[in-house]
């Protein structure tokens, strides 16, 4: 769960917190540093004066995500002050989000943290709340650790409806993101397909979201050859979970499809040992869909949302699918399996057929699909492919939410690499352009439905050091983008 956020009109001198976060902005012309432009100028002027010498002595220049912790001056109740650089534009929500996230991470072990909002602009206050909640995240399932802090955002007009609304929205969004992080960080032995399906049922209990699940028998009877084929090497049976949120008079209907490979060994096309270390995260797309649907319901969005979680464990055994096997997919198309480690597109294809059959206004799928995404775009940028109008709207939603995404093409010349001599398709194509070929494969199963595919192979799991509000491990990538897209369809 994300840190609880409290909004208060309390002067920093009176704030009963252990750590106080103050943002520093760089003057783009002179390079000088200025303190947080909090609107309670009368009460912050003394604090700013007290901090000025420390800022100068430390040589801080207010660059993005520059963080320093110093003893609090005597005028404050806090023990320490955390100074965080926001860059040249303190009104940029993503810069604020990252600075606050990095600062709150630096307060680890302190139960009460205060953040001076740099302005009362609702967009900035919302970014402060999101950054604080995401930066304070901790995964505690397997070890004792410091609790997430209670965060107080200090503003001039805490009772203003616009500010209360953005903080409430931030709480819903960040709880969805951190719930995804929890699922991604969970050990694969504890999050089998059956356990994931049950977790979805429990998460939706008491909400406006209805949940249905197909077990192995139903999947076989329904012709879901991709999900059955990928899951048949594991003792843990696959599942297809459907989530339905239907408000009255919806402005649109959007279907979301998430890849849920709870562990990916590669199957008989076995990955090298180091390639399996992060493969508990191969269900990040399904986790994002689950909590996006639940968040849409919590926010009361006037958009009908149907989510599909394609869940399977890809393991090698005497029962596993083999290179050379031919699968009959949901809807009747056949696929020759040339590489059992290209399994995500197989489970996604079955779910995409069901999603398109609903005739929604758009289908979005999200998956940790290809290593080629990392090669092309690196570990932080999502690749987005599909119908140009939907693809571009998804990229715009990512930009607005603070997530990084890039529109990618689907070159027709790569399609021939998926031709099979014995089936309708193969599950892999030529070596080059692998991210794009995977997108072309998925396109075969959506027909004429407006559609976009989000490849989050890199952004879903941070193998490096924490940065901004992003922790090491599961990141919750995609949730804010999907919610942003749904909100755009509500207008």
BAVOPA-689114 format. One record per residue (C-alpha): residue number from 0; residue in three letters; x, y, z. Coordinates in steps of 0.25 Angstrom, whole numbers, padded with zeros to 4 digits. Layout:
BEGIN
{NUM,ALA,{X,Y,Z}}
...
//
This chain:
BEGIN
{0,UNK,{0000,0000,0000}}
{1,UNK,{0004,0014,-0002}}
{2,UNK,{0007,0024,0009}}
{3,UNK,{-0005,0031,0015}}
{4,UNK,{-0006,0046,0011}}
{5,UNK,{-0011,0057,0020}}
{6,UNK,{-0013,0071,0015}}
{7,UNK,{-0011,0082,0025}}
{8,UNK,{-0010,0097,0026}}
{9,UNK,{0001,0097,0037}}
{10,UNK,{0013,0106,0037}}
{11,UNK,{0026,0098,0036}}
{12,UNK,{0030,0103,0049}}
{13,UNK,{0018,0097,0056}}
{14,UNK,{0017,0084,0048}}
{15,UNK,{0019,0072,0057}}
{16,UNK,{0027,0064,0048}}
{17,UNK,{0041,0057,0049}}
{18,UNK,{0046,0061,0035}}
{19,UNK,{0042,0073,0027}}
{20,UNK,{0044,0073,0012}}
{21,UNK,{0047,0086,0005}}
{22,UNK,{0049,0087,-0010}}
{23,UNK,{0060,0095,-0016}}
{24,UNK,{0058,0101,-0030}}
{25,UNK,{0070,0105,-0039}}
{26,UNK,{0070,0119,-0046}}
{27,UNK,{0072,0115,-0060}}
{28,UNK,{0079,0129,-0063}}
{29,UNK,{0088,0131,-0051}}
{30,UNK,{0089,0117,-0046}}
{31,UNK,{0085,0121,-0032}}
{32,UNK,{0077,0113,-0022}}
{33,UNK,{0063,0118,-0017}}
{34,UNK,{0056,0111,-0006}}
{35,UNK,{0042,0105,-0007}}
{36,UNK,{0032,0115,-0012}}
{37,UNK,{0022,0112,-0002}}
{38,UNK,{0010,0121,-0001}}
{39,UNK,{0011,0123,0014}}
{40,UNK,{0022,0133,0012}}
{41,UNK,{0021,0139,0026}}
{42,UNK,{0023,0126,0033}}
{43,UNK,{0034,0121,0023}}
{44,UNK,{0042,0133,0022}}
{45,UNK,{0049,0130,0035}}
{46,UNK,{0051,0115,0031}}
{47,UNK,{0057,0120,0017}}
{48,UNK,{0067,0129,0024}}
{49,UNK,{0071,0118,0034}}
{50,UNK,{0073,0108,0022}}
{51,UNK,{0080,0118,0013}}
{52,UNK,{0094,0117,0019}}
{53,UNK,{0093,0101,0019}}
{54,UNK,{0089,0101,0004}}
{55,UNK,{0101,0110,0001}}
{56,UNK,{0111,0102,0010}}
{57,UNK,{0107,0089,0003}}
{58,UNK,{0108,0095,-0011}}
{59,UNK,{0094,0091,-0014}}
{60,UNK,{0089,0096,-0028}}
{61,UNK,{0075,0091,-0028}}
{62,UNK,{0077,0081,-0040}}
{63,UNK,{0067,0070,-0042}}
{64,UNK,{0067,0060,-0031}}
{65,UNK,{0078,0066,-0023}}
{66,UNK,{0076,0062,-0009}}
{67,UNK,{0083,0066,0004}}
{68,UNK,{0078,0063,0019}}
{69,UNK,{0083,0073,0029}}
{70,UNK,{0079,0075,0044}}
{71,UNK,{0067,0084,0045}}
{72,UNK,{0069,0098,0050}}
{73,UNK,{0063,0101,0064}}
{74,UNK,{0051,0108,0059}}
{75,UNK,{0045,0095,0054}}
{76,UNK,{0040,0083,0062}}
{77,UNK,{0045,0074,0052}}
{78,UNK,{0058,0066,0054}}
{79,UNK,{0064,0068,0040}}
{80,UNK,{0061,0075,0027}}
{81,UNK,{0062,0068,0014}}
{82,UNK,{0066,0078,0003}}
{83,UNK,{0062,0073,-0011}}
{84,UNK,{0065,0079,-0024}}
{85,UNK,{0053,0080,-0034}}
{86,UNK,{0061,0086,-0046}}
{87,UNK,{0058,0099,-0053}}
{88,UNK,{0043,0098,-0053}}
{89,UNK,{0036,0096,-0039}}
{90,UNK,{0023,0096,-0046}}
{91,UNK,{0026,0084,-0055}}
{92,UNK,{0018,0073,-0048}}
{93,UNK,{0027,0061,-0052}}
{94,UNK,{0039,0069,-0047}}
{95,UNK,{0032,0071,-0034}}
{96,UNK,{0027,0057,-0033}}
{97,UNK,{0041,0051,-0035}}
{98,UNK,{0048,0061,-0025}}
{99,UNK,{0038,0059,-0014}}
{100,UNK,{0039,0044,-0016}}
{101,UNK,{0054,0044,-0015}}
{102,UNK,{0053,0053,-0003}}
{103,UNK,{0043,0044,0004}}
{104,UNK,{0052,0031,0001}}
{105,UNK,{0063,0039,0008}}
{106,UNK,{0054,0039,0021}}
{107,UNK,{0054,0024,0023}}
{108,UNK,{0051,0020,0037}}
{109,UNK,{0044,0033,0041}}
{110,UNK,{0029,0031,0043}}
{111,UNK,{0024,0045,0041}}
{112,UNK,{0029,0054,0029}}
{113,UNK,{0024,0067,0025}}
{114,UNK,{0026,0073,0011}}
{115,UNK,{0025,0088,0007}}
{116,UNK,{0017,0089,-0006}}
{117,UNK,{0024,0099,-0015}}
{118,UNK,{0010,0105,-0018}}
{119,UNK,{-0005,0103,-0017}}
{120,UNK,{-0006,0100,-0031}}
{121,UNK,{-0015,0087,-0031}}
{122,UNK,{-0006,0080,-0042}}
{123,UNK,{0006,0082,-0033}}
{124,UNK,{0000,0078,-0020}}
{125,UNK,{-0005,0066,-0027}}
{126,UNK,{0009,0063,-0031}}
{127,UNK,{0014,0065,-0017}}
{128,UNK,{0004,0055,-0012}}
{129,UNK,{0007,0045,-0023}}
{130,UNK,{0022,0046,-0021}}
{131,UNK,{0021,0045,-0006}}
{132,UNK,{0013,0033,-0006}}
{133,UNK,{0021,0026,-0017}}
{134,UNK,{0034,0030,-0011}}
{135,UNK,{0030,0025,0003}}
{136,UNK,{0027,0011,-0002}}
{137,UNK,{0032,-0002,0004}}
{138,UNK,{0030,-0016,0001}}
{139,UNK,{0029,-0023,0015}}
{140,UNK,{0023,-0037,0012}}
{141,UNK,{0036,-0045,0015}}
{142,UNK,{0044,-0037,0025}}
{143,UNK,{0042,-0027,0036}}
{144,UNK,{0045,-0013,0031}}
{145,UNK,{0042,0001,0035}}
{146,UNK,{0027,0005,0033}}
{147,UNK,{0023,0014,0022}}
{148,UNK,{0023,0028,0027}}
{149,UNK,{0010,0037,0029}}
{150,UNK,{0012,0049,0020}}
{151,UNK,{0006,0063,0023}}
{152,UNK,{0006,0072,0011}}
{153,UNK,{0007,0087,0016}}
{154,UNK,{-0001,0096,0008}}
{155,UNK,{-0008,0110,0010}}
{156,UNK,{-0022,0105,0007}}
{157,UNK,{-0024,0091,0012}}
{158,UNK,{-0039,0092,0012}}
{159,UNK,{-0040,0096,-0003}}
{160,UNK,{-0048,0086,-0011}}
{161,UNK,{-0039,0086,-0023}}
{162,UNK,{-0027,0082,-0014}}
{163,UNK,{-0035,0072,-0006}}
{164,UNK,{-0040,0066,-0019}}
{165,UNK,{-0026,0064,-0025}}
{166,UNK,{-0020,0058,-0012}}
{167,UNK,{-0032,0048,-0012}}
{168,UNK,{-0029,0045,-0027}}
{169,UNK,{-0014,0043,-0024}}
{170,UNK,{-0017,0034,-0012}}
{171,UNK,{-0026,0025,-0022}}
{172,UNK,{-0015,0025,-0033}}
{173,UNK,{-0003,0022,-0024}}
{174,UNK,{-0010,0011,-0016}}
{175,UNK,{-0013,0004,-0030}}
{176,UNK,{0002,0006,-0034}}
{177,UNK,{0007,0001,-0020}}
{178,UNK,{-0002,-0011,-0021}}
{179,UNK,{0004,-0015,-0034}}
{180,UNK,{0018,-0013,-0028}}
{181,UNK,{0014,-0023,-0017}}
{182,UNK,{0009,-0033,-0027}}
{183,UNK,{0021,-0032,-0035}}
{184,UNK,{0030,-0033,-0023}}
{185,UNK,{0023,-0046,-0018}}
{186,UNK,{0031,-0059,-0019}}
{187,UNK,{0026,-0067,-0031}}
{188,UNK,{0024,-0079,-0022}}
{189,UNK,{0013,-0071,-0015}}
{190,UNK,{0007,-0064,-0027}}
{191,UNK,{0003,-0076,-0036}}
{192,UNK,{-0008,-0074,-0046}}
{193,UNK,{-0018,-0080,-0037}}
{194,UNK,{-0013,-0071,-0025}}
{195,UNK,{-0013,-0058,-0035}}
{196,UNK,{-0028,-0061,-0039}}
{197,UNK,{-0031,-0062,-0024}}
{198,UNK,{-0024,-0049,-0021}}
{199,UNK,{-0032,-0043,-0032}}
{200,UNK,{-0045,-0048,-0026}}
{201,UNK,{-0041,-0043,-0012}}
{202,UNK,{-0037,-0029,-0017}}
{203,UNK,{-0050,-0027,-0024}}
{204,UNK,{-0059,-0032,-0013}}
{205,UNK,{-0068,-0021,-0008}}
{206,UNK,{-0065,-0012,-0020}}
{207,UNK,{-0074,-0010,-0033}}
{208,UNK,{-0064,-0019,-0041}}
{209,UNK,{-0069,-0033,-0044}}
{210,UNK,{-0060,-0044,-0046}}
{211,UNK,{-0061,-0057,-0053}}
{212,UNK,{-0050,-0068,-0055}}
{213,UNK,{-0048,-0079,-0065}}
{214,UNK,{-0041,-0091,-0060}}
{215,UNK,{-0033,-0102,-0068}}
{216,UNK,{-0045,-0110,-0072}}
{217,UNK,{-0053,-0098,-0076}}
{218,UNK,{-0041,-0092,-0084}}
{219,UNK,{-0039,-0106,-0091}}
{220,UNK,{-0054,-0106,-0095}}
{221,UNK,{-0054,-0092,-0100}}
{222,UNK,{-0042,-0094,-0109}}
{223,UNK,{-0032,-0085,-0102}}
{224,UNK,{-0020,-0092,-0108}}
{225,UNK,{-0010,-0082,-0105}}
{226,UNK,{-0013,-0081,-0090}}
{227,UNK,{-0014,-0096,-0089}}
{228,UNK,{-0001,-0099,-0097}}
{229,UNK,{0007,-0089,-0089}}
{230,UNK,{0002,-0094,-0076}}
{231,UNK,{0003,-0109,-0078}}
{232,UNK,{0017,-0111,-0074}}
{233,UNK,{0014,-0106,-0060}}
{234,UNK,{0007,-0113,-0048}}
{235,UNK,{-0001,-0100,-0046}}
{236,UNK,{-0012,-0099,-0055}}
{237,UNK,{-0014,-0086,-0064}}
{238,UNK,{-0026,-0077,-0062}}
{239,UNK,{-0033,-0066,-0070}}
{240,UNK,{-0039,-0056,-0061}}
{241,UNK,{-0049,-0045,-0066}}
{242,UNK,{-0052,-0032,-0058}}
{243,UNK,{-0064,-0024,-0062}}
{244,UNK,{-0067,-0010,-0057}}
{245,UNK,{-0080,-0004,-0063}}
{246,UNK,{-0085,0010,-0059}}
{247,UNK,{-0098,0015,-0063}}
{248,UNK,{-0098,0022,-0077}}
{249,UNK,{-0083,0020,-0080}}
{250,UNK,{-0076,0030,-0089}}
{251,UNK,{-0068,0018,-0095}}
{252,UNK,{-0064,0004,-0094}}
{253,UNK,{-0050,0000,-0093}}
{254,UNK,{-0044,-0014,-0091}}
{255,UNK,{-0031,-0016,-0085}}
{256,UNK,{-0023,-0029,-0086}}
{257,UNK,{-0011,-0032,-0077}}
{258,UNK,{0000,-0043,-0079}}
{259,UNK,{0001,-0051,-0066}}
{260,UNK,{0012,-0061,-0067}}
{261,UNK,{0014,-0063,-0052}}
{262,UNK,{0028,-0069,-0055}}
{263,UNK,{0035,-0070,-0068}}
{264,UNK,{0046,-0081,-0069}}
{265,UNK,{0045,-0081,-0084}}
{266,UNK,{0039,-0094,-0084}}
{267,UNK,{0047,-0105,-0092}}
{268,UNK,{0054,-0093,-0099}}
{269,UNK,{0060,-0091,-0085}}
{270,UNK,{0066,-0077,-0081}}
{271,UNK,{0080,-0076,-0075}}
{272,UNK,{0080,-0076,-0060}}
{273,UNK,{0082,-0061,-0060}}
{274,UNK,{0071,-0059,-0069}}
{275,UNK,{0061,-0064,-0059}}
{276,UNK,{0064,-0056,-0047}}
{277,UNK,{0054,-0045,-0050}}
{278,UNK,{0044,-0054,-0057}}
{279,UNK,{0034,-0053,-0045}}
{280,UNK,{0031,-0040,-0051}}
{281,UNK,{0026,-0046,-0064}}
{282,UNK,{0012,-0044,-0059}}
{283,UNK,{0013,-0028,-0057}}
{284,UNK,{0004,-0026,-0069}}
{285,UNK,{-0008,-0034,-0063}}
{286,UNK,{-0005,-0027,-0049}}
{287,UNK,{-0006,-0014,-0056}}
{288,UNK,{-0019,-0017,-0062}}
{289,UNK,{-0025,-0023,-0049}}
{290,UNK,{-0022,-0010,-0041}}
{291,UNK,{-0026,-0001,-0053}}
{292,UNK,{-0040,-0006,-0054}}
{293,UNK,{-0041,-0005,-0038}}
{294,UNK,{-0036,0009,-0038}}
{295,UNK,{-0046,0013,-0050}}
{296,UNK,{-0057,0008,-0041}}
{297,UNK,{-0052,0015,-0029}}
{298,UNK,{-0051,0028,-0036}}
{299,UNK,{-0065,0026,-0042}}
{300,UNK,{-0060,0028,-0056}}
{301,UNK,{-0072,0028,-0066}}
{302,UNK,{-0065,0018,-0075}}
{303,UNK,{-0068,0003,-0076}}
{304,UNK,{-0056,-0005,-0074}}
{305,UNK,{-0054,-0020,-0076}}
{306,UNK,{-0041,-0026,-0072}}
{307,UNK,{-0035,-0039,-0076}}
{308,UNK,{-0023,-0046,-0068}}
{309,UNK,{-0017,-0057,-0076}}
{310,UNK,{-0010,-0065,-0065}}
{311,UNK,{0000,-0077,-0067}}
{312,UNK,{0013,-0082,-0062}}
{313,UNK,{0023,-0085,-0073}}
{314,UNK,{0031,-0097,-0068}}
{315,UNK,{0039,-0109,-0074}}
{316,UNK,{0034,-0123,-0072}}
{317,UNK,{0030,-0135,-0079}}
{318,UNK,{0016,-0129,-0081}}
{319,UNK,{0022,-0116,-0086}}
{320,UNK,{0019,-0111,-0100}}
{321,UNK,{0030,-0113,-0110}}
{322,UNK,{0036,-0105,-0121}}
{323,UNK,{0029,-0110,-0134}}
{324,UNK,{0015,-0112,-0127}}
{325,UNK,{0003,-0105,-0133}}
{326,UNK,{-0007,-0098,-0125}}
{327,UNK,{-0021,-0095,-0128}}
{328,UNK,{-0024,-0082,-0122}}
{329,UNK,{-0037,-0076,-0117}}
{330,UNK,{-0045,-0072,-0130}}
{331,UNK,{-0038,-0083,-0138}}
{332,UNK,{-0025,-0078,-0143}}
{333,UNK,{-0013,-0087,-0143}}
{334,UNK,{0001,-0084,-0138}}
{335,UNK,{0013,-0092,-0140}}
{336,UNK,{0022,-0091,-0127}}
{337,UNK,{0036,-0089,-0131}}
{338,UNK,{0041,-0084,-0117}}
{339,UNK,{0034,-0087,-0104}}
{340,UNK,{0040,-0074,-0098}}
{341,UNK,{0032,-0066,-0107}}
{342,UNK,{0020,-0070,-0099}}
{343,UNK,{0014,-0057,-0094}}
{344,UNK,{0008,-0054,-0108}}
{345,UNK,{0001,-0067,-0108}}
{346,UNK,{-0007,-0065,-0095}}
{347,UNK,{-0009,-0050,-0099}}
{348,UNK,{-0015,-0055,-0113}}
{349,UNK,{-0026,-0063,-0107}}
{350,UNK,{-0030,-0052,-0097}}
{351,UNK,{-0029,-0042,-0109}}
{352,UNK,{-0039,-0050,-0117}}
{353,UNK,{-0049,-0049,-0105}}
{354,UNK,{-0047,-0034,-0103}}
{355,UNK,{-0049,-0031,-0118}}
{356,UNK,{-0062,-0040,-0118}}
{357,UNK,{-0068,-0030,-0108}}
{358,UNK,{-0067,-0019,-0119}}
{359,UNK,{-0062,-0008,-0110}}
{360,UNK,{-0057,0005,-0114}}
{361,UNK,{-0043,0001,-0112}}
{362,UNK,{-0034,-0010,-0107}}
{363,UNK,{-0021,-0007,-0099}}
{364,UNK,{-0012,-0019,-0096}}
{365,UNK,{0000,-0017,-0087}}
{366,UNK,{0011,-0028,-0085}}
{367,UNK,{0025,-0030,-0082}}
{368,UNK,{0026,-0036,-0095}}
{369,UNK,{0040,-0035,-0102}}
{370,UNK,{0055,-0033,-0098}}
{371,UNK,{0055,-0025,-0111}}
{372,UNK,{0048,-0014,-0104}}
{373,UNK,{0060,-0012,-0095}}
{374,UNK,{0069,-0012,-0106}}
{375,UNK,{0061,-0002,-0114}}
{376,UNK,{0056,0008,-0103}}
{377,UNK,{0064,0004,-0090}}
{378,UNK,{0059,0001,-0076}}
{379,UNK,{0050,0013,-0074}}
{380,UNK,{0042,0015,-0087}}
{381,UNK,{0030,0007,-0091}}
{382,UNK,{0028,0004,-0106}}
{383,UNK,{0014,0006,-0111}}
{384,UNK,{0009,0001,-0124}}
{385,UNK,{-0005,-0001,-0131}}
{386,UNK,{-0015,0007,-0138}}
{387,UNK,{-0009,0021,-0139}}
{388,UNK,{-0020,0029,-0133}}
{389,UNK,{-0021,0020,-0120}}
{390,UNK,{-0006,0018,-0120}}
{391,UNK,{-0004,0033,-0120}}
{392,UNK,{-0014,0035,-0109}}
{393,UNK,{-0007,0025,-0100}}
{394,UNK,{0006,0032,-0102}}
{395,UNK,{-0001,0045,-0099}}
{396,UNK,{-0007,0039,-0086}}
{397,UNK,{0007,0034,-0082}}
{398,UNK,{0013,0048,-0084}}
{399,UNK,{0002,0054,-0076}}
{400,UNK,{0003,0044,-0064}}
{401,UNK,{0018,0045,-0063}}
{402,UNK,{0021,0032,-0069}}
{403,UNK,{0031,0031,-0081}}
{404,UNK,{0026,0024,-0094}}
{405,UNK,{0029,0025,-0109}}
{406,UNK,{0021,0022,-0121}}
{407,UNK,{0026,0011,-0130}}
{408,UNK,{0023,0006,-0144}}
{409,UNK,{0017,-0007,-0148}}
{410,UNK,{0025,-0009,-0162}}
{411,UNK,{0017,-0018,-0171}}
{412,UNK,{0030,-0024,-0177}}
{413,UNK,{0033,-0031,-0164}}
{414,UNK,{0020,-0038,-0164}}
{415,UNK,{0025,-0048,-0174}}
{416,UNK,{0034,-0053,-0163}}
{417,UNK,{0022,-0059,-0156}}
{418,UNK,{0018,-0068,-0168}}
{419,UNK,{0018,-0083,-0165}}
{420,UNK,{0019,-0094,-0175}}
{421,UNK,{0009,-0102,-0167}}
{422,UNK,{0000,-0093,-0159}}
{423,UNK,{-0006,-0079,-0160}}
{424,UNK,{0006,-0072,-0152}}
{425,UNK,{0018,-0075,-0145}}
{426,UNK,{0020,-0069,-0131}}
{427,UNK,{0034,-0063,-0134}}
{428,UNK,{0039,-0056,-0146}}
{429,UNK,{0052,-0050,-0151}}
{430,UNK,{0063,-0046,-0141}}
{431,UNK,{0063,-0032,-0143}}
{432,UNK,{0051,-0023,-0139}}
{433,UNK,{0046,-0033,-0129}}
{434,UNK,{0038,-0023,-0121}}
{435,UNK,{0031,-0019,-0134}}
{436,UNK,{0029,-0033,-0139}}
{437,UNK,{0022,-0037,-0126}}
{438,UNK,{0013,-0025,-0128}}
{439,UNK,{0010,-0030,-0142}}
{440,UNK,{0006,-0044,-0136}}
{441,UNK,{-0003,-0038,-0126}}
{442,UNK,{-0010,-0030,-0137}}
{443,UNK,{-0014,-0043,-0144}}
{444,UNK,{-0024,-0045,-0132}}
{445,UNK,{-0031,-0032,-0131}}
{446,UNK,{-0037,-0031,-0145}}
{447,UNK,{-0042,-0017,-0148}}
{448,UNK,{-0044,-0012,-0133}}
{449,UNK,{-0036,0000,-0130}}
{450,UNK,{-0024,-0005,-0122}}
{451,UNK,{-0011,-0001,-0115}}
{452,UNK,{0000,-0010,-0109}}
{453,UNK,{0009,-0006,-0098}}
{454,UNK,{0022,-0013,-0096}}
{455,UNK,{0027,-0011,-0082}}
{456,UNK,{0038,-0021,-0081}}
{457,UNK,{0048,-0011,-0076}}
{458,UNK,{0039,-0001,-0069}}
{459,UNK,{0032,-0011,-0060}}
{460,UNK,{0044,-0016,-0052}}
{461,UNK,{0056,-0007,-0047}}
{462,UNK,{0068,-0015,-0046}}
{463,UNK,{0077,-0003,-0043}}
{464,UNK,{0077,0007,-0031}}
{465,UNK,{0064,0014,-0027}}
{466,UNK,{0062,0028,-0034}}
{467,UNK,{0052,0038,-0032}}
{468,UNK,{0039,0031,-0027}}
{469,UNK,{0043,0018,-0033}}
{470,UNK,{0048,0007,-0024}}
{471,UNK,{0057,-0005,-0027}}
{472,UNK,{0048,-0016,-0032}}
{473,UNK,{0034,-0015,-0036}}
{474,UNK,{0030,-0001,-0041}}
{475,UNK,{0015,-0002,-0044}}
{476,UNK,{0018,0003,-0058}}
{477,UNK,{0006,0006,-0067}}
{478,UNK,{-0005,0008,-0057}}
{479,UNK,{-0004,0023,-0058}}
{480,UNK,{-0004,0023,-0073}}
{481,UNK,{-0016,0013,-0074}}
{482,UNK,{-0024,0022,-0064}}
{483,UNK,{-0020,0034,-0072}}
{484,UNK,{-0025,0028,-0084}}
{485,UNK,{-0038,0024,-0078}}
{486,UNK,{-0040,0038,-0072}}
{487,UNK,{-0038,0044,-0086}}
{488,UNK,{-0049,0035,-0091}}
{489,UNK,{-0058,0040,-0080}}
{490,UNK,{-0058,0054,-0086}}
//
